[in-house]
Amino acid sequence: MLAEYFPILLFILVGLVVGVVPVVLGLALGPQRPDPEKLSPYECGFEAFEDARMKFDVRYYLVAILFILFDLEIAFLFPWAVALADIGLYGFLSMMLFLAILVAGFFYEWRKGALDWE
């Protein structure tokens, strides 16, 4: 029974080797010459203009939430489209209701001005 899991174990080991070995080689063989500019907070040669705790505009977060929302919508649409023949009319109507709710939320955000930039 354990022999059935060998390809999965091999895949995980190869993934770890491909991910970890270059990092270790870079740390071991790379030059280590820190100077004050490299150790500065932003490594760009000058100090930051403002405090790192400055406030962001709320619209930034609204657009980010909308992006995540519609990105997840696409993640639901692909398996639905593949299984559409098997789920029938009930599955189709369920997805149309889901899309209608998302579109209604999108129009609400649009009318409230969440997508307008000044």
C-alpha positions in Angstrom: 0.0 0.0 0.0 2.9 2.4 0.7 4.3 1.8 -2.7 1.2 3.6 -4.1 2.4 6.8 -2.4 5.9 6.6 -3.6 5.3 9.0 -6.6 3.9 11.6 -4.3 6.8 11.3 -1.9 9.2 11.6 -4.8 7.4 14.6 -6.1 7.6 16.3 -2.7 11.3 15.5 -2.4 12.2 16.8 -5.9 10.2 20.0 -5.1 12.1 20.5 -1.9 15.4 19.9 -3.6 14.6 22.4 -6.4 13.4 25.0 -3.9 15.9 24.7 -1.1 19.2 23.8 -2.9 19.5 27.1 -4.9 18.9 29.1 -1.7 21.5 27.2 0.3 24.0 27.5 -2.6 23.4 31.2 -2.9 23.9 31.7 0.9 27.0 29.5 0.9 28.7 30.7 -2.3 27.5 34.3 -2.6 29.5 37.3 -1.5 28.9 38.5 2.0 30.0 42.2 1.9 27.5 44.3 3.9 28.0 48.0 3.9 25.9 50.8 5.6 23.8 51.4 2.5 22.9 47.7 2.1 22.0 47.6 5.7 19.8 50.7 5.5 16.0 50.1 5.9 15.2 50.3 2.2 18.5 49.6 0.4 17.9 52.5 -2.0 20.5 55.0 -0.8 18.1 57.5 0.9 15.7 57.5 3.8 12.0 57.1 3.4 9.9 60.2 2.8 7.1 59.4 5.2 6.4 57.2 8.2 5.8 53.6 7.4 2.6 53.8 9.5 0.9 56.3 7.2 -2.8 55.8 6.4 -3.9 54.4 3.1 -7.0 55.4 1.2 -10.0 53.1 1.9 -10.6 52.8 -1.8 -7.4 50.9 -2.2 -8.8 48.2 0.1 -12.1 48.2 -1.7 -10.4 47.6 -5.1 -8.3 44.8 -3.5 -11.3 43.1 -2.1 -13.1 43.4 -5.4 -10.1 41.8 -7.1 -10.1 38.9 -4.7 -13.8 38.5 -5.1 -13.8 38.3 -8.8 -10.6 36.2 -8.8 -12.4 33.6 -6.7 -15.4 33.8 -9.0 -13.2 32.7 -11.8 -11.9 29.8 -9.7 -15.5 28.7 -9.2 -16.4 29.1 -12.9 -13.8 26.6 -14.3 -15.0 23.5 -12.4 -18.6 24.5 -13.0 -18.0 24.8 -16.7 -16.3 21.4 -16.8 -19.1 19.7 -14.8 -22.0 21.5 -16.5 -23.2 18.5 -18.4 -23.4 16.4 -15.2 -25.0 18.9 -12.8 -27.9 19.8 -15.2 -30.4 22.7 -14.9 -30.1 22.9 -11.1 -26.4 23.5 -11.2 -26.8 26.0 -14.0 -29.4 28.0 -12.1 -27.4 27.9 -8.9 -24.4 29.4 -10.7 -26.6 32.1 -12.3 -27.8 33.1 -8.9 -24.2 33.2 -7.6 -23.2 35.4 -10.6 -26.2 37.6 -10.1 -25.3 38.3 -6.5 -21.7 39.1 -7.5 -22.8 41.4 -10.3 -25.2 43.2 -7.9 -22.3 43.7 -5.5 -20.1 45.0 -8.3 -22.7 47.5 -9.4 -23.2 48.6 -5.8 -19.5 49.3 -5.4 -19.4 51.0 -8.8 -22.4 53.3 -7.8 -20.8 54.1 -4.4 -17.6 55.3 -6.3 -15.2 52.6 -5.1 -13.7 52.3 -8.5 -13.2 56.1 -9.1 -9.7 57.4 -8.6 -8.9 61.1 -8.1 
